[in-house]
Amino acid sequence: RLGGHYNLAYAYTIPVILYLLLRFYRKPSYGLSILFGLLVVLFSAKHLYIAAFILILWVPYWIFLPLLDKERFGQPGFILAHVLIQFVLPFLIFNLFTGMHDPGLDRTAYPWGFYPSRVRLEAVFLPLSMPHGKWMSLGPVRMQAYVGLLGTIVALIILMSTLRRLLKGRGWGAFQISEVPVWNVLFWASVAGLLLALGLPFSPNWEGLLNHAGPYRQLRAVGRFVFPFYYLMCITSFYYLWRWHRDSKCRIAPFLLIAAVLFTGYESYFHVRKRPAQYHHPISWHSELYHKDAGLEWIEDEDFSAYQAILPLPYFHIGSENY
């Protein structure tokens, strides 16, 4: 039994989508839309949740795009054509192919995991798994997407700045975090994804609302919706750091910049150093290999180092991607 949804481990998917959305905003073209649509098919085939990550960013993007630049993006025919090419037709094609061989008739209407799989704010903004955060004992955490100390500091700065502007009556200007209007839209779209990852609006006290959520109940691992925010927050953090260094007249600004980069590298190292051990894990506790009997003596004489992987027949996999 292979433990993990490794199809979600493609780290380049969300950054590529962000890059193409920014390129399209700078210079829209049918070539970019076709490439975007092809990637939607490819990424959806890797894991359907990646399509959901794209939607979290893509839908607000197209809602606000005509408002940001009506002259370039305000024509209904232009909007319809690119929306169809970028996502609607690719997703229909994906569903056509998956429907041919994977009806998923055994999917329960109430899959387990909606509440246990939610993300918690401390798992996003606190270094629970880092050496400098082990003293923060807040109980077991199932889903983690730590944005780093720099990300946490920048998130607090953005929160306080936004609240201050709102109190001053700045309107939509209160939500400006960068000089690139479309990046502001993408960032706040990812914040909406974070709220979904927290399980809102279906908090434990409103569990009855989940009965009326329809197909949304099938997205049982809602904590995964934090990933767009993870990328947007990390990128925005370094943008803030660069902008502060550019505009600061403080003499120690270069040293603070270097310190921030080094500390982020330190946290990144401790984040990934245990990954190989997790991927090459020992035989799990539920395996028959822990219960030696007369029929398993051959196991003692087998040299398992000669094999790259051992797949049982029939083949079992946690999360067989049965959409």
C-alpha positions as CSV (number, residue, x, y, z in Angstrom):
1,R,0.0,0.0,0.0
2,L,1.6,3.2,-1.2
3,G,1.0,6.0,1.3
4,G,0.4,9.3,-0.4
5,H,-1.1,11.4,-3.1
6,Y,2.1,11.9,-5.0
7,N,0.2,13.3,-8.0
8,L,-0.2,16.5,-5.9
9,A,3.6,16.8,-5.5
10,Y,4.2,18.5,-8.8
11,A,5.6,21.8,-7.4
12,Y,5.6,23.6,-10.8
13,T,1.9,23.5,-11.5
14,I,0.7,26.6,-9.6
15,P,3.8,28.8,-10.5
16,V,3.3,27.9,-14.2
17,I,-0.4,28.9,-14.0
18,L,0.6,32.2,-12.3
19,Y,3.2,32.9,-14.9
20,L,0.8,32.4,-17.8
21,L,-1.9,34.5,-16.2
22,L,0.6,37.4,-15.8
23,R,1.8,37.0,-19.3
24,F,-1.7,37.0,-20.7
25,Y,-2.5,40.2,-18.7
26,R,0.6,41.8,-20.2
27,K,0.1,40.7,-23.8
28,P,-3.0,38.6,-24.4
29,S,-2.9,36.1,-27.3
30,Y,-4.6,33.0,-28.5
31,G,-1.3,31.1,-28.3
32,L,-1.1,31.7,-24.5
33,S,-4.8,30.6,-24.1
34,I,-4.2,27.4,-26.1
35,L,-1.1,26.6,-24.0
36,F,-3.1,27.4,-20.8
37,G,-5.9,25.0,-22.0
38,L,-3.4,22.2,-22.7
39,L,-2.0,22.6,-19.3
40,V,-5.4,22.4,-17.7
41,V,-6.0,19.0,-19.4
42,L,-2.5,17.8,-18.3
43,F,-2.7,19.1,-14.7
44,S,-6.3,17.7,-14.3
45,A,-5.0,14.3,-15.5
46,K,-2.3,14.5,-12.8
47,H,-4.8,15.2,-10.0
48,L,-8.3,16.8,-10.2
49,Y,-7.5,19.0,-7.2
50,I,-5.0,20.9,-9.3
51,A,-7.9,21.9,-11.6
52,A,-9.6,23.2,-8.4
53,F,-6.5,25.2,-7.5
54,I,-6.5,26.7,-11.0
55,L,-10.2,27.6,-10.7
56,I,-9.6,29.4,-7.4
57,L,-7.2,31.8,-9.2
58,W,-8.7,31.8,-12.7
59,V,-12.4,32.6,-11.9
60,P,-11.6,35.9,-10.0
61,Y,-9.0,36.7,-12.6
62,W,-11.6,36.7,-15.4
63,I,-14.2,38.5,-13.2
64,F,-11.9,41.4,-12.5
65,L,-9.9,41.4,-15.8
66,P,-12.5,43.5,-17.7
67,L,-12.7,45.9,-14.7
68,L,-9.0,46.4,-14.6
69,D,-8.6,47.2,-18.3
70,K,-11.9,47.5,-20.2
71,E,-10.3,48.6,-23.4
72,R,-8.2,45.4,-23.8
73,F,-10.3,42.9,-21.9
74,G,-13.9,44.3,-22.0
75,Q,-15.2,42.9,-25.3
76,P,-17.7,40.1,-24.7
77,G,-16.5,38.2,-27.8
78,F,-12.9,38.4,-26.6
79,I,-13.9,37.2,-23.1
80,L,-16.0,34.3,-24.4
81,A,-13.4,33.0,-26.8
82,H,-10.5,33.0,-24.3
83,V,-12.6,31.6,-21.4
84,L,-13.7,28.7,-23.6
85,I,-10.2,28.0,-24.8
86,Q,-8.5,28.4,-21.4
87,F,-10.7,26.2,-19.2
88,V,-14.2,25.3,-20.4
89,L,-13.3,23.2,-23.4
90,P,-10.2,21.7,-21.8
91,F,-12.2,20.6,-18.8
92,L,-14.9,19.1,-21.0
93,I,-12.3,17.2,-22.9
94,F,-10.8,15.9,-19.7
95,N,-14.2,14.8,-18.4
96,L,-14.9,13.1,-21.7
97,F,-11.8,10.9,-21.5
98,T,-12.1,10.1,-17.8
99,G,-15.8,9.3,-18.2
100,M,-14.9,6.6,-20.8
101,H,-13.0,4.4,-18.3
102,D,-13.7,5.7,-14.8
103,P,-17.4,6.0,-13.9
104,G,-16.7,6.2,-10.2
105,L,-20.0,4.6,-9.4
106,D,-18.9,3.5,-5.9
107,R,-18.2,7.1,-4.6
108,T,-20.2,7.8,-1.4
109,A,-22.3,10.9,-1.2
110,Y,-20.7,11.7,2.2
111,P,-16.9,10.9,1.9
112,W,-15.0,11.0,5.1
113,G,-12.5,13.7,5.8
114,F,-14.0,17.1,5.3
115,Y,-13.5,18.3,8.9
116,P,-10.3,16.4,9.8
117,S,-8.6,17.5,6.6
118,R,-9.2,21.2,7.1
119,V,-6.1,23.4,7.5
120,R,-5.5,25.4,10.7
121,L,-4.1,28.9,10.7
122,E,-1.3,27.9,13.0
123,A,-0.2,25.3,10.4
124,V,0.1,28.1,7.9
125,F,1.7,30.9,9.9
126,L,3.6,29.2,12.7
127,P,6.8,27.0,12.4
128,L,5.3,24.0,14.1
129,S,7.7,21.5,12.4
130,M,10.8,23.7,12.7
131,P,13.4,23.5,15.5
132,H,12.6,27.0,16.6
133,G,8.9,26.2,16.8
134,K,8.8,22.9,18.6
135,W,7.8,24.6,21.8
136,M,4.4,25.5,20.2
137,S,2.6,22.3,21.2
138,L,-0.9,22.8,19.6
139,G,-1.9,19.2,19.1
140,P,-1.7,17.1,16.0
141,V,-1.8,18.9,12.7
142,R,-3.0,16.9,9.6
143,M,-2.5,19.6,6.9
144,Q,0.5,22.0,6.9
145,A,1.5,24.8,4.5
146,Y,3.9,26.9,6.5
147,V,4.7,30.1,4.6
148,G,7.8,30.8,6.5
149,L,8.7,33.5,9.1
150,L,9.0,36.1,6.3
151,G,5.6,35.1,5.0
152,T,4.0,35.4,8.4
153,I,5.5,38.9,9.0
154,V,4.4,40.1,5.5
155,A,0.9,38.6,6.0
156,L,0.6,40.7,9.3
157,I,1.8,43.8,7.5
158,I,-0.7,43.3,4.7
159,L,-3.5,42.6,7.2
160,M,-2.8,45.7,9.2
161,S,-2.3,47.9,6.1
162,T,-5.6,46.7,4.6
163,L,-7.5,47.3,7.8
164,R,-6.0,50.8,8.1
165,R,-7.0,51.7,4.6
166,L,-10.5,50.4,5.0
167,L,-10.9,52.5,8.1
168,K,-9.8,55.5,6.1
169,G,-12.4,54.8,3.5
170,R,-10.0,53.9,0.6
171,G,-12.5,51.5,-0.9
172,W,-11.0,49.0,-3.4
173,G,-7.7,50.8,-3.0
174,A,-7.4,49.2,0.5
175,F,-6.7,45.9,-1.1
176,Q,-3.7,47.0,-3.2
177,I,-0.6,45.1,-2.2
178,S,1.5,45.7,-5.3
179,E,1.8,48.0,-8.3
180,V,0.5,45.1,-10.6
181,P,-3.3,45.2,-10.5
182,V,-3.8,41.6,-11.6
183,W,-1.4,40.4,-8.9
184,N,-3.7,42.0,-6.3
185,V,-6.6,40.0,-7.7
186,L,-4.7,36.8,-7.7
187,F,-3.4,37.3,-4.1
188,W,-6.9,38.0,-2.7
189,A,-8.3,35.1,-4.7
190,S,-5.7,32.9,-2.9
191,V,-6.9,34.3,0.4
192,A,-10.4,33.2,-0.5
193,G,-8.9,29.7,-1.1
194,L,-7.4,29.9,2.4
195,L,-10.8,30.6,3.8
196,L,-12.1,27.5,2.0
197,A,-9.2,25.5,3.3
198,L,-10.2,26.5,6.8
199,G,-13.6,24.8,6.2
200,L,-15.5,28.0,6.0
201,P,-18.5,28.6,6.0
202,F,-19.0,25.0,7.2
203,S,-17.5,25.4,10.7
204,P,-18.3,22.6,13.2
205,N,-21.1,24.6,14.6
206,W,-22.7,24.8,11.2
207,E,-22.1,21.2,10.2
208,G,-25.7,20.9,9.1
209,L,-25.0,23.3,6.2
210,L,-22.7,20.6,4.7
211,N,-25.8,18.5,4.0
212,H,-26.9,21.2,1.5
213,A,-23.5,21.6,-0.1
214,G,-24.2,19.2,-3.0
215,P,-21.1,18.3,-5.1
216,Y,-18.9,20.4,-2.8
217,R,-19.1,17.6,-0.2
218,Q,-17.0,15.5,-2.7
219,L,-14.0,17.8,-2.1
220,R,-13.5,16.2,1.2
221,A,-9.8,17.3,1.6
222,V,-10.6,21.1,1.5
223,G,-7.4,21.8,3.4
224,R,-5.6,21.4,0.1
225,F,-7.1,24.7,-1.1
226,V,-4.4,26.4,0.9
227,F,-1.8,25.7,-1.8
228,P,-2.6,28.7,-4.0
229,F,-2.3,30.9,-1.0
230,Y,1.0,29.2,0.0
231,Y,2.6,30.1,-3.4
232,L,1.1,33.6,-3.6
233,M,2.1,34.4,0.0
234,C,5.7,33.2,-0.5
235,I,6.1,35.1,-3.7
236,T,4.5,38.3,-2.3
237,S,6.8,38.1,0.7
238,F,9.9,38.3,-1.4
239,Y,8.3,41.1,-3.4
240,Y,7.7,43.1,-0.2
241,L,11.2,42.3,0.9
242,W,12.7,43.5,-2.4
243,R,10.5,46.7,-2.5
244,W,11.4,47.5,1.1
245,H,15.1,47.1,0.3
246,R,14.7,49.2,-2.8
247,D,13.0,52.1,-1.0
248,S,14.7,51.9,2.3
249,K,17.3,54.5,3.3
250,C,18.4,52.4,6.3
251,R,22.1,51.6,6.2
252,I,21.5,48.1,7.5
253,A,18.9,47.3,4.9
254,P,21.3,45.1,2.8
255,F,22.2,43.1,5.9
256,L,18.6,42.6,6.8
257,L,17.9,41.5,3.3
258,I,20.7,38.9,3.4
259,A,19.5,37.8,6.9
260,A,16.0,37.3,5.7
261,V,17.1,35.2,2.7
262,L,19.5,33.1,4.8
263,F,16.8,32.4,7.4
264,T,14.3,31.4,4.7
265,G,16.9,29.1,3.3
266,Y,17.4,27.7,6.9
267,E,13.7,27.0,7.2
268,S,13.6,25.5,3.7
269,Y,16.4,23.1,4.6
270,F,14.6,21.8,7.7
271,H,11.4,21.5,5.7
272,V,12.8,19.2,3.1
273,R,15.5,17.3,5.0
274,K,13.1,14.6,6.3
275,R,11.4,14.1,3.0
276,P,13.7,11.2,1.7
277,A,13.0,9.2,4.9
278,Q,9.3,9.7,4.3
279,Y,9.4,8.6,0.7
280,H,11.6,5.5,1.5
281,H,9.6,4.5,4.5
282,P,10.0,1.0,6.2
283,I,7.4,-1.7,5.9
284,S,4.2,-0.3,7.5
285,W,2.7,-1.7,10.7
286,H,-0.3,-3.4,9.0
287,S,1.9,-5.5,6.7
288,E,2.0,-9.2,7.0
289,L,5.8,-9.0,7.2
290,Y,5.4,-8.0,10.8
291,H,3.6,-11.3,11.6
292,K,6.1,-14.1,10.7
293,D,4.7,-17.5,10.3
294,A,5.6,-20.8,8.6
295,G,4.6,-19.4,5.2
296,L,6.9,-16.4,5.2
297,E,10.4,-17.8,6.0
298,W,11.6,-16.8,2.5
299,I,11.3,-13.1,3.4
300,E,14.3,-13.4,5.7
301,D,16.5,-14.6,2.8
302,E,15.3,-12.0,0.3
303,D,17.6,-9.1,-0.6
304,F,15.2,-6.2,-1.0
305,S,17.9,-3.7,-1.8
306,A,18.0,-5.3,-5.3
307,Y,14.6,-3.8,-6.1
308,Q,13.7,-0.2,-6.7
309,A,10.1,-0.8,-5.7
310,I,7.8,-3.7,-4.9
311,L,4.2,-3.5,-6.1
312,P,1.7,-6.0,-4.8
313,L,-0.9,-7.6,-7.0
314,P,-3.7,-6.6,-6.8
315,Y,-2.3,-3.0,-6.6
316,F,-3.5,-0.8,-3.8
317,H,-2.9,2.9,-3.5
318,I,-4.2,5.4,-1.0
319,G,-6.1,7.8,-3.1
320,S,-6.4,5.8,-6.3
321,E,-7.6,9.1,-8.0
322,N,-11.0,7.6,-8.7
323,Y,-12.7,10.9,-9.6
